[in-house]
């Protein structure tokens, strides 16, 4: 491409005004804007203004989408509200400030739920601790008895070995 060459990109905007109030308002506003542009200037000026409008809208929307898709969707859906102002929309897009301590907030409620869950888990932890102690004591008592079980008198092992050697001498194996 040569420097300064214009590249044309065709984009479609699919609106469902029957299902979305934001789509209905967007369609109405675009129709009003298009009528005002067509009446105010020559055909060449109108075409240039339409191109500049579409470019600005698409690029602004794309930039907002790349920064934060959820907020982009919030801005798009806010078009369905008739009484939205720039100030109210900006306030909605700002991160929520900390709630005053005298008002219960979602964070305080979540913290209270966590505390209740911990309180419910404490008895289970104590039961598990007792079971683990019992298991350790059982393991110690069996490990103490294990040497007695492993110690077998040599005479008890010698008798079968001698029997096996006699059988081998007879040539059966």
C-alpha positions as CSV (number, residue, x, y, z in Angstrom):
1,X,0.0,0.0,0.0
2,X,1.2,3.5,-0.8
3,X,1.5,6.0,1.9
4,X,-1.7,8.0,2.5
5,X,-3.8,5.5,0.6
6,X,-7.4,5.1,2.0
7,X,-8.4,1.6,2.9
8,X,-12.2,1.0,2.9
9,X,-13.6,-1.4,5.4
10,X,-17.3,-2.3,5.2
11,X,-18.9,-3.0,8.6
12,X,-22.5,-3.9,9.4
13,X,-24.4,-2.9,12.4
14,X,-27.1,-5.4,13.3
15,X,-29.8,-3.9,15.5
16,X,-32.9,-5.6,17.0
17,X,-35.1,-2.7,18.0
18,X,-38.0,-5.1,18.9
19,X,-35.8,-6.8,21.6
20,X,-33.5,-4.1,22.8
21,X,-34.4,-0.6,23.9
22,X,-30.8,0.5,23.3
23,X,-31.0,-0.8,19.7
24,X,-34.3,1.1,19.2
25,X,-32.8,4.4,20.5
26,X,-29.6,3.9,18.5
27,X,-31.6,3.4,15.3
28,X,-33.8,6.4,16.0
29,X,-30.8,8.6,16.7
30,X,-28.9,7.4,13.6
31,X,-31.9,8.1,11.5
32,X,-32.2,11.7,12.9
33,X,-28.5,12.3,12.5
34,X,-28.5,11.0,8.9
35,X,-31.5,13.2,8.0
36,X,-29.8,16.3,9.4
37,X,-26.6,15.6,7.6
38,X,-28.4,15.1,4.3
39,X,-30.3,18.4,4.6
40,X,-27.5,20.6,5.7
41,X,-24.7,20.3,3.1
42,X,-23.8,19.2,-0.4
43,X,-23.5,15.5,-1.3
44,X,-19.7,15.5,-1.1
45,X,-19.7,17.3,2.2
46,X,-22.4,14.9,3.5
47,X,-20.4,11.8,2.4
48,X,-17.3,13.2,4.1
49,X,-19.2,13.9,7.3
50,X,-20.8,10.4,7.3
51,X,-17.3,8.8,6.8
52,X,-15.8,10.9,9.6
53,X,-18.7,10.1,11.9
54,X,-18.5,6.3,11.2
55,X,-14.8,6.3,11.6
56,X,-15.0,8.2,15.0
57,X,-17.8,6.0,16.3
58,X,-16.1,2.7,15.3
59,X,-12.7,3.7,16.5
60,X,-14.0,5.1,19.8
61,X,-16.0,1.9,20.4
62,X,-13.1,-0.3,19.5
63,X,-10.8,1.6,21.9
64,X,-13.3,1.3,24.7
65,X,-13.8,-2.4,24.0
66,X,-10.0,-3.1,24.0
67,X,-9.7,-1.3,27.3
68,X,-12.6,-3.0,29.1
69,X,-15.2,-5.1,27.2
70,X,-17.6,-5.1,30.2
71,X,-17.6,-1.3,30.4
72,X,-18.0,-1.0,26.7
73,X,-21.1,-3.2,26.9
74,X,-22.4,-1.0,29.8
75,X,-21.9,2.1,27.7
76,X,-23.7,0.5,24.7
77,X,-26.6,-0.6,26.8
78,X,-26.9,2.8,28.5
79,X,-28.1,4.1,25.2
80,X,-31.4,2.5,26.1
81,X,-31.9,4.9,29.0
82,X,-33.3,8.3,28.0
83,X,-32.2,10.3,31.1
84,X,-28.5,9.3,31.1
85,X,-26.0,12.2,31.1
86,X,-22.3,12.2,30.6
87,X,-21.8,12.8,34.3
88,X,-24.0,9.9,35.4
89,X,-22.4,7.6,32.9
90,X,-18.9,8.5,34.0
91,X,-19.9,8.0,37.7
92,X,-21.2,4.6,36.8
93,X,-17.9,3.7,35.1
94,X,-15.8,4.7,38.0
95,X,-14.7,2.0,40.4
96,X,-17.0,1.9,43.5
97,X,-15.5,4.0,46.5
98,X,-15.4,2.2,49.9
99,X,-18.7,2.2,51.7
100,X,-18.9,4.2,55.0
101,X,-18.5,2.0,58.0
102,X,-21.9,2.9,59.4
103,X,-23.6,1.4,56.3
104,X,-23.6,-2.4,55.7
105,X,-21.9,-3.2,52.4
106,X,-21.6,-6.2,50.2
107,X,-18.0,-6.7,51.5
108,X,-19.1,-6.7,55.1
109,X,-21.8,-9.2,54.3
110,X,-19.3,-11.4,52.5
111,X,-16.9,-11.1,55.5
112,X,-19.7,-12.1,57.8
113,X,-20.5,-15.2,55.6
114,X,-16.8,-16.2,55.7
115,X,-16.7,-15.9,59.5
116,X,-19.8,-18.1,59.8
117,X,-18.3,-20.7,57.5
118,X,-15.1,-20.7,59.6
119,X,-17.2,-21.1,62.8
120,X,-18.9,-24.1,61.2
121,X,-15.6,-25.7,60.1
122,X,-14.0,-25.4,63.6
123,X,-15.8,-28.5,65.1
124,X,-14.9,-30.5,62.0
125,X,-11.3,-29.5,62.4
126,X,-11.4,-30.6,66.1
127,X,-12.9,-33.9,65.1
128,X,-10.2,-34.4,62.4
129,X,-7.5,-33.5,64.9
130,X,-8.8,-36.1,67.4
131,X,-9.1,-38.8,64.7
132,X,-5.5,-38.0,63.7
133,X,-4.3,-38.3,67.2
134,X,-6.1,-41.7,67.6
135,X,-4.5,-42.9,64.4
136,X,-1.1,-41.9,65.6
137,X,-1.5,-43.7,68.9
138,X,-2.8,-46.8,67.1
139,X,0.2,-46.7,64.8
140,X,2.6,-46.3,67.7
141,X,1.0,-49.3,69.5
142,X,1.2,-51.5,66.4
143,X,4.8,-50.5,65.7
144,X,5.7,-51.4,69.2
145,X,4.1,-54.8,68.8
146,X,5.6,-55.4,65.4
147,X,9.1,-56.3,66.6
148,X,7.6,-59.1,68.7
149,X,5.7,-60.4,65.7
150,X,8.8,-60.2,63.5
151,X,11.0,-62.1,65.9
152,X,10.5,-65.7,65.2
153,X,12.5,-68.4,66.8
154,X,15.2,-69.9,64.6
155,X,14.2,-73.4,65.5
156,X,10.7,-72.8,64.0
157,X,12.3,-71.7,60.7
158,X,15.0,-74.4,60.8
159,X,12.7,-77.4,60.7
160,X,11.1,-76.6,57.3
161,X,14.4,-75.7,55.8
162,X,15.9,-79.1,56.8
163,X,12.8,-80.9,55.4
164,X,13.3,-79.1,52.1
165,X,17.0,-80.0,51.9
166,X,16.1,-83.8,52.4
167,X,13.5,-83.6,49.6
168,X,16.1,-82.0,47.2
169,X,18.5,-84.7,48.0
170,X,16.0,-87.3,46.9
171,X,16.0,-85.7,43.5
172,X,12.4,-84.8,43.2
173,X,13.3,-81.2,42.2
